[in-house]
Amino acid sequence: MLTTHVSRCTRQEKKSEPVKQISPAPSPTDSGNAPAPRKTDSVLRNDDVLTLKKVGLDDSLIIAKIKSAQATEFDLSTNGLVSLKSASVSNAVI
């Protein structure tokens, strides 16, 4: 009889407890549906400098972008430098 009583009490306790629903916290990179930035997007390369030059940005802006980049992977081989100079990138930027 004692077992039956304990069983009934346990059932009653479970019924009286409110159910809490916890939603996961948004991650710091969540901004709606925008995908998280890839690491490779933060690396500045020759192609990025060529793009900045092509759209007409001033040398001082391009240099500031290079200096503030988190990471750079410039191709400073002969071909890489010739490519930059052929695109009219100034010596100051190179």
C-alpha positions in Angstrom: 0.0 0.0 0.0 2.9 2.4 0.7 4.3 1.8 -2.7 1.0 2.7 -4.3 0.8 5.9 -2.3 4.3 7.0 -3.3 3.5 6.2 -6.9 0.5 8.5 -6.7 2.4 11.3 -5.1 5.1 11.2 -7.7 2.5 11.4 -10.5 0.8 14.3 -8.8 4.2 16.2 -8.5 4.9 15.7 -12.1 1.6 17.1 -13.2 1.9 20.2 -11.1 5.4 21.2 -12.3 5.2 23.9 -15.1 6.9 23.0 -18.3 9.7 25.5 -19.2 10.7 25.7 -22.9 14.2 27.0 -23.5 15.1 28.2 -26.9 18.8 28.1 -27.9 20.6 31.4 -27.7 21.5 32.9 -31.0 25.2 32.6 -31.9 27.2 35.8 -32.1 27.5 35.5 -35.8 23.8 35.1 -36.4 22.4 38.1 -38.3 19.2 36.8 -39.8 19.7 34.5 -42.7 23.1 35.8 -43.7 25.8 33.1 -43.8 28.7 33.3 -41.5 31.7 34.9 -43.2 34.4 32.5 -44.4 37.9 32.8 -43.2 39.2 33.2 -46.8 37.0 36.3 -47.2 39.1 38.2 -44.7 42.4 37.5 -46.6 43.4 40.3 -49.0 45.0 39.2 -52.3 46.2 40.7 -55.5 42.8 40.2 -57.1 41.3 42.3 -54.3 43.7 45.2 -55.0 43.0 44.9 -58.7 39.2 45.1 -58.0 39.7 48.2 -55.8 41.8 49.9 -58.5 39.3 48.9 -61.2 36.4 50.6 -59.4 38.5 53.8 -59.1 39.4 53.9 -55.5 42.2 56.3 -54.5 45.6 54.9 -53.7 45.3 56.1 -50.1 42.1 54.1 -49.6 43.7 51.0 -51.1 46.8 51.4 -48.9 44.5 51.8 -45.8 42.6 48.7 -46.8 45.9 46.7 -47.1 47.1 48.0 -43.7 43.9 47.2 -41.9 43.5 43.7 -43.5 43.4 40.9 -41.0 45.5 38.8 -43.3 47.2 39.2 -46.7 48.4 36.7 -49.3 49.9 38.8 -52.0 51.6 37.3 -55.0 54.9 39.2 -55.1 56.4 37.0 -57.8 57.5 38.7 -61.1 54.2 37.7 -62.7 52.2 39.0 -59.7 53.9 42.4 -59.8 53.6 42.6 -63.6 49.9 41.9 -63.3 49.5 44.7 -60.7 51.5 47.2 -62.7 49.7 46.3 -66.0 46.4 47.2 -64.3 47.8 50.6 -63.5 48.3 50.0 -59.7 50.7 52.7 -58.5 54.1 52.0 -57.1 53.0 53.4 -53.8 50.3 50.7 -53.5 52.7 48.0 -54.8 
